[in-house]
């Protein structure tokens, strides 16, 4: 990925986000965490942004919530309040500590530290 980023002028973060759209669940976790890192979002909004089925995103969000990396909260900053998902402090730390497969020598490629 680093070589592709250099050759194309596209950031590694963007490449991994794109890979998350079309790649495996590990990369999708990263893409969802990155999406939540830019602000709150509903499962439908994340689904549309990543081009993945909403049901798949919903299941992944529930997993991330169960791990303490995300949280459902009411967004009352709009005229019609709605429930959105937010990145927790633990989720931010997970995102900041994310390791990429080519950066690892051991097991669990793509998992945060």
Backbone as ProteinMPNN parsed JSONL, in Angstrom:
{"seq_chain_A": "XXXXXXXXXXXXXXXXXXXXXXXXXXXXXXXXXXXXXXXXXXXXXXXXXXXXXXXXXXXXXXXXXXXXXXXXXXXXXXXXXXXXXXXXXXXXXXXXXXXXXXXXXXXXXXXXX", "coords_chain_A": {"N_chain_A": [[0.814, -1.198, 0.0], [1.948, 1.218, 0.751], [3.743, 1.646, -1.327], [1.995, 1.89, -3.504], [0.667, 4.185, -2.697], [2.741, 6.08, -2.872], [3.299, 5.955, -5.633], [0.886, 6.743, -6.801], [0.156, 9.06, -5.545], [-1.866, 9.146, -3.744], [-3.114, 9.108, -0.455], [-2.164, 6.737, 2.119], [-4.158, 6.299, 4.006], [-6.503, 6.913, 2.562], [-6.333, 4.95, 0.585], [-6.606, 2.636, 2.155], [-9.165, 3.087, 3.127], [-10.63, 2.91, 0.764], [-10.027, 0.274, 0.164], [-11.367, -0.864, 2.25], [-13.968, -0.592, 1.381], [-14.207, -2.573, -0.48], [-12.844, -4.726, 0.441], [-11.932, -7.148, 2.982], [-13.487, -7.949, 6.215], [-11.822, -6.966, 8.256], [-10.549, -4.737, 7.104], [-12.828, -3.281, 6.643], [-13.635, -2.644, 9.223], [-11.692, -0.739, 9.878], [-12.336, 1.231, 7.961], [-14.918, 1.947, 8.832], [-14.369, 2.9, 11.427], [-12.743, 5.071, 10.693], [-14.621, 6.594, 9.311], [-16.422, 7.197, 11.39], [-14.661, 8.664, 12.869], [-14.648, 11.095, 11.662], [-16.953, 12.253, 12.42], [-20.322, 11.957, 13.807], [-22.591, 9.378, 12.717], [-25.234, 7.628, 11.047], [-26.086, 4.136, 10.616], [-27.062, 3.81, 8.043], [-26.002, 6.056, 6.734], [-23.252, 5.54, 6.912], [-23.165, 3.174, 5.484], [-23.911, 4.071, 2.933], [-21.791, 5.832, 2.423], [-19.571, 4.092, 2.379], [-20.329, 2.257, 0.523], [-21.326, -0.275, 1.099], [-23.48, -2.988, 2.172], [-26.207, -2.04, 4.273], [-27.026, -3.715, 6.369], [-24.722, -5.218, 6.875], [-23.038, -3.185, 7.814], [-24.486, -2.382, 10.071], [-24.286, -4.685, 11.711], [-21.521, -4.714, 12.124], [-21.201, -2.264, 13.44], [-22.567, -2.822, 15.815], [-20.843, -4.742, 16.849], [-18.524, -3.16, 17.213], [-19.53, -1.378, 19.095], [-20.033, -3.156, 21.196], [-17.408, -3.73, 21.848], [-16.66, -1.386, 22.929], [-15.768, 0.662, 21.318], [-17.402, 2.359, 19.946], [-20.501, 4.207, 20.161], [-24.037, 4.463, 20.54], [-25.938, 7.372, 20.272], [-28.271, 10.055, 20.813], [-28.667, 12.392, 18.327], [-29.309, 15.531, 18.738], [-28.927, 17.899, 17.523], [-30.113, 18.6, 15.248], [-33.18, 19.404, 13.447], [-34.99, 17.232, 13.482], [-34.446, 15.031, 15.782], [-32.213, 12.226, 15.814], [-30.961, 8.849, 16.144], [-27.571, 8.272, 16.234], [-24.307, 6.97, 15.493], [-21.332, 7.203, 17.354], [-17.825, 7.749, 17.689], [-16.011, 6.465, 20.342], [-13.736, 7.386, 23.029], [-12.072, 5.199, 23.421], [-12.39, 4.035, 20.925], [-11.209, 5.967, 19.313], [-8.585, 5.752, 20.213], [-8.108, 3.137, 19.355], [-8.262, 3.506, 16.597], [-6.145, 5.324, 16.213], [-4.027, 3.684, 16.934], [-4.011, 1.769, 15.03], [-2.792, -0.958, 13.175], [-1.238, -2.006, 10.178], [-1.382, -4.753, 7.865], [1.124, -5.16, 6.447], [2.838, -3.99, 8.194], [3.179, -5.596, 10.324], [4.731, -8.213, 12.194], [3.787, -10.333, 13.531], [0.832, -12.293, 14.537], [-2.708, -11.547, 13.876], [-3.183, -9.556, 11.756], [-3.954, -6.24, 10.711], [-5.398, -5.519, 12.902], [-6.069, -3.274, 15.583], [-3.839, -2.033, 18.113]], "CA_chain_A": [[0.0, 0.0, 0.0], [2.816, 2.401, 0.795], [4.273, 1.833, -2.678], [0.882, 2.388, -4.322], [0.444, 5.57, -2.276], [3.798, 6.913, -3.456], [3.179, 5.969, -7.093], [-0.342, 7.396, -7.245], [-0.059, 10.334, -4.87], [-3.044, 8.989, -2.889], [-2.659, 8.761, 0.889], [-2.422, 5.363, 2.577], [-5.463, 6.296, 4.671], [-7.519, 6.845, 1.507], [-6.25, 3.625, -0.036], [-7.193, 1.653, 3.067], [-10.609, 3.326, 3.149], [-11.151, 2.308, -0.462], [-9.924, -1.178, 0.322], [-12.444, -1.228, 3.165], [-15.211, -0.687, 0.622], [-14.23, -3.769, -1.309], [-12.016, -5.771, 1.025], [-12.473, -8.02, 4.019], [-14.093, -7.319, 7.389], [-10.803, -6.223, 8.996], [-10.417, -3.439, 6.473], [-14.097, -2.588, 6.821], [-13.59, -2.056, 10.567], [-10.897, 0.481, 9.771], [-13.112, 2.218, 7.208], [-16.018, 2.418, 9.689], [-13.766, 3.739, 12.464], [-12.34, 6.33, 10.058], [-15.842, 7.351, 9.029], [-16.897, 7.723, 12.671], [-13.668, 9.639, 13.321], [-14.938, 12.403, 11.054], [-18.197, 12.751, 13.007], [-21.368, 10.971, 14.057], [-23.268, 8.917, 11.504], [-26.132, 6.484, 11.182], [-25.659, 2.969, 9.843], [-27.418, 4.072, 6.644], [-25.037, 7.021, 6.198], [-21.973, 4.839, 6.757], [-23.39, 2.232, 4.384], [-23.863, 4.83, 1.679], [-20.43, 6.369, 2.265], [-18.624, 3.018, 2.08], [-20.815, 1.414, -0.558], [-21.518, -1.635, 1.611], [-24.868, -3.195, 2.629], [-26.494, -1.468, 5.593], [-27.072, -4.794, 7.365], [-23.328, -5.526, 7.205], [-22.55, -2.062, 8.625], [-25.192, -2.451, 11.347], [-23.668, -5.757, 12.496], [-20.186, -4.271, 12.502], [-21.359, -1.224, 14.463], [-22.915, -3.483, 17.078], [-19.601, -5.344, 17.33], [-17.673, -2.072, 17.697], [-20.161, -0.883, 20.329], [-19.76, -4.18, 22.203], [-15.992, -3.623, 22.218], [-16.468, -0.083, 23.543], [-15.139, 1.582, 20.377], [-18.423, 3.257, 19.411], [-21.665, 4.342, 21.033], [-25.227, 5.089, 19.966], [-26.431, 8.522, 21.018], [-29.245, 10.865, 20.087], [-28.165, 13.644, 17.753], [-30.4, 16.501, 18.853], [-28.477, 19.166, 16.942], [-30.894, 18.791, 14.03], [-34.606, 19.624, 13.709], [-35.601, 15.95, 13.817], [-33.406, 14.239, 16.44], [-32.096, 10.833, 15.391], [-29.895, 8.091, 16.786], [-26.374, 8.158, 15.399], [-23.185, 6.294, 16.122], [-20.215, 8.087, 17.639], [-16.572, 7.118, 18.069], [-15.668, 6.708, 21.743], [-12.314, 7.619, 23.259], [-11.411, 3.913, 23.153], [-12.399, 3.873, 19.475], [-10.193, 6.871, 18.79], [-7.288, 5.127, 20.498], [-8.004, 1.988, 18.459], [-7.985, 4.048, 15.268], [-4.796, 5.886, 16.229], [-3.05, 2.61, 17.081], [-4.263, 0.741, 14.017], [-1.623, -1.448, 12.464], [-1.557, -2.53, 8.87], [-0.782, -6.07, 7.684], [2.527, -5.148, 6.06], [3.618, -3.438, 9.287], [3.192, -6.561, 11.415], [5.523, -9.426, 12.099], [3.073, -11.398, 14.232], [-0.547, -12.588, 14.151], [-3.75, -10.524, 13.943], [-2.964, -8.426, 10.872], [-5.033, -5.297, 10.523], [-6.08, -5.203, 14.166], [-5.446, -2.221, 16.37], [-3.028, -2.54, 19.219]], "C_chain_A": [[0.858, 1.262, 0.0], [3.369, 2.697, -0.6], [3.205, 2.386, -3.618], [0.617, 3.856, -3.986], [1.488, 6.502, -2.889], [3.609, 7.064, -4.964], [1.976, 6.771, -7.573], [-0.56, 8.773, -6.634], [-1.308, 10.333, -3.993], [-2.555, 8.535, -1.515], [-2.972, 7.307, 1.228], [-3.789, 5.274, 3.232], [-6.577, 6.157, 3.639], [-7.512, 5.484, 0.843], [-6.873, 2.557, 0.86], [-8.706, 1.842, 3.19], [-11.262, 2.711, 1.91], [-11.105, 0.791, -0.384], [-11.02, -1.685, 1.25], [-13.781, -1.356, 2.458], [-15.334, -2.032, -0.064], [-13.505, -4.95, -0.692], [-12.722, -6.558, 2.104], [-12.985, -7.229, 5.211], [-13.075, -6.516, 8.187], [-10.649, -4.828, 8.417], [-11.697, -2.627, 6.604], [-14.163, -1.961, 8.207], [-12.828, -0.727, 10.528], [-11.69, 1.576, 9.062], [-14.246, 2.787, 8.054], [-15.462, 3.317, 10.791], [-13.327, 5.08, 11.888], [-13.55, 7.203, 9.772], [-16.38, 7.972, 10.311], [-15.928, 8.776, 13.217], [-13.893, 11.025, 12.745], [-16.232, 12.999, 11.592], [-19.207, 11.635, 13.189], [-22.063, 10.593, 12.75], [-24.192, 7.764, 11.829], [-25.568, 5.326, 10.373], [-25.938, 3.19, 8.362], [-26.417, 5.028, 5.997], [-23.677, 6.368, 5.962], [-22.056, 3.872, 5.583], [-23.275, 2.931, 3.037], [-22.451, 5.333, 1.395], [-19.445, 5.294, 1.82], [-19.08, 2.101, 0.948], [-20.967, -0.038, -0.153], [-22.955, -1.768, 2.097], [-25.083, -2.675, 4.054], [-26.506, -2.535, 6.678], [-25.655, -5.173, 7.816], [-22.748, -4.438, 8.118], [-23.188, -2.103, 10.008], [-24.571, -3.512, 12.255], [-22.275, -5.352, 12.985], [-20.246, -3.181, 13.567], [-21.695, -1.833, 15.817], [-21.69, -4.155, 17.698], [-18.68, -4.274, 17.919], [-18.221, -1.476, 18.992], [-19.894, -1.856, 21.466], [-18.322, -4.146, 22.699], [-15.673, -2.278, 22.873], [-15.846, 0.957, 22.627], [-16.121, 2.597, 19.791], [-19.611, 3.252, 20.363], [-22.821, 4.949, 20.25], [-25.643, 6.232, 20.863], [-27.428, 9.276, 20.162], [-28.572, 12.146, 19.619], [-29.322, 14.63, 17.766], [-29.985, 17.876, 18.33], [-29.226, 19.479, 15.648], [-32.364, 18.954, 14.394], [-35.322, 18.348, 14.126], [-34.524, 15.057, 14.436], [-33.417, 12.786, 15.96], [-30.92, 10.175, 16.096], [-28.755, 7.912, 15.792], [-25.29, 7.452, 16.198], [-22.024, 7.272, 16.247], [-18.994, 7.254, 17.972], [-16.294, 7.462, 19.52], [-14.172, 7.015, 21.845], [-11.529, 6.331, 22.993], [-11.349, 3.651, 21.649], [-11.356, 4.757, 18.809], [-8.804, 6.298, 19.02], [-7.054, 3.926, 19.592], [-7.618, 2.461, 17.056], [-6.556, 4.599, 15.189], [-3.728, 4.804, 16.277], [-3.188, 1.521, 16.044], [-2.962, 0.333, 13.347], [-2.071, -2.101, 11.169], [-0.816, -3.836, 8.651], [0.699, -6.04, 7.331], [3.432, -4.58, 7.149], [3.812, -4.441, 10.423], [4.12, -7.726, 11.131], [4.757, -10.605, 12.666], [1.667, -11.592, 13.729], [-1.453, -11.367, 14.244], [-3.497, -9.335, 13.031], [-4.203, -7.549, 10.767], [-5.767, -4.923, 11.79], [-5.334, -4.106, 14.894], [-4.67, -2.83, 17.525], [-3.713, -2.298, 20.518]], "O_chain_A": [[0.535, 2.246, -0.665], [3.454, 3.856, -1.007], [3.491, 3.258, -4.439], [0.374, 4.67, -4.876], [1.154, 7.585, -3.368], [3.741, 8.161, -5.507], [2.03, 7.407, -8.626], [-1.36, 9.562, -7.136], [-1.759, 11.388, -3.548], [-1.68, 7.674, -1.421], [-3.916, 6.721, 0.699], [-4.506, 4.292, 3.042], [-7.499, 5.364, 3.828], [-8.572, 4.922, 0.566], [-7.585, 1.676, 0.378], [-9.445, 0.868, 3.341], [-12.312, 2.074, 1.999], [-12.035, 0.109, -0.814], [-11.54, -2.787, 1.071], [-14.636, -2.135, 2.879], [-16.433, -2.566, -0.211], [-13.541, -6.054, -1.234], [-13.951, -6.629, 2.14], [-12.928, -5.999, 5.226], [-13.426, -5.478, 8.748], [-10.622, -3.845, 9.158], [-11.643, -1.399, 6.669], [-14.691, -0.859, 8.358], [-13.278, 0.277, 11.08], [-11.711, 2.72, 9.514], [-14.511, 3.988, 7.999], [-16.02, 4.38, 11.062], [-13.517, 6.117, 12.524], [-13.506, 8.417, 9.969], [-16.754, 9.145, 10.321], [-16.339, 9.678, 13.947], [-13.388, 12.014, 13.276], [-16.575, 14.133, 11.257], [-18.974, 10.5, 12.773], [-22.116, 11.381, 11.806], [-23.957, 7.013, 12.776], [-24.677, 5.514, 9.545], [-25.135, 2.798, 7.516], [-26.028, 4.834, 4.845], [-23.03, 6.61, 4.943], [-21.124, 3.768, 4.786], [-22.621, 2.436, 2.12], [-21.977, 5.267, 0.261], [-18.583, 5.55, 0.98], [-18.31, 1.268, 0.47], [-20.76, -0.937, -0.968], [-23.592, -0.76, 2.407], [-24.233, -2.857, 4.925], [-26.044, -2.288, 7.792], [-25.421, -5.419, 8.999], [-22.049, -4.744, 9.084], [-22.508, -1.884, 11.011], [-24.356, -3.262, 13.441], [-21.907, -5.624, 14.128], [-19.436, -3.173, 14.493], [-21.168, -1.408, 16.845], [-21.515, -4.141, 18.917], [-18.121, -4.461, 19.0], [-17.454, -1.111, 19.883], [-19.565, -1.439, 22.577], [-18.052, -4.496, 23.848], [-14.548, -2.055, 23.321], [-15.437, 2.022, 23.091], [-15.701, 3.593, 19.202], [-19.713, 2.405, 21.251], [-22.626, 5.827, 19.409], [-25.696, 6.08, 22.083], [-27.431, 9.152, 18.938], [-27.986, 12.885, 20.41], [-30.208, 14.574, 16.913], [-30.609, 18.888, 18.651], [-28.99, 20.516, 15.028], [-32.755, 18.674, 15.527], [-36.166, 18.373, 15.021], [-33.774, 14.4, 13.715], [-34.474, 12.197, 15.731], [-30.008, 10.846, 16.579], [-28.954, 7.461, 14.664], [-25.359, 7.356, 17.424], [-21.772, 8.071, 15.345], [-19.131, 6.147, 18.493], [-16.337, 8.634, 19.895], [-13.44, 6.912, 20.861], [-10.447, 6.371, 22.407], [-10.362, 3.106, 21.154], [-10.699, 4.344, 17.854], [-7.948, 6.348, 18.136], [-5.941, 3.714, 19.113], [-6.747, 1.874, 16.413], [-5.848, 4.364, 14.209], [-2.642, 4.979, 15.725], [-2.561, 0.468, 16.155], [-2.138, 1.176, 12.996], [-3.156, -2.676, 11.09], [0.274, -4.02, 9.193], [1.466, -6.834, 7.875], [4.655, -4.674, 7.048], [4.533, -4.16, 11.381], [4.274, -8.164, 9.991], [5.04, -11.753, 12.324], [1.319, -11.129, 12.642], [-1.017, -10.287, 14.641], [-3.586, -8.196, 13.489], [-5.334, -8.034, 10.737], [-6.672, -4.089, 11.756], [-4.108, -4.024, 14.825], [-4.837, -4.003, 17.859], [-3.184, -2.656, 21.571]]}, "name": "protein", "num_of_chains": 1, "seq": "XXXXXXXXXXXXXXXXXXXXXXXXXXXXXXXXXXXXXXXXXXXXXXXXXXXXXXXXXXXXXXXXXXXXXXXXXXXXXXXXXXXXXXXXXXXXXXXXXXXXXXXXXXXXXXXXX"}
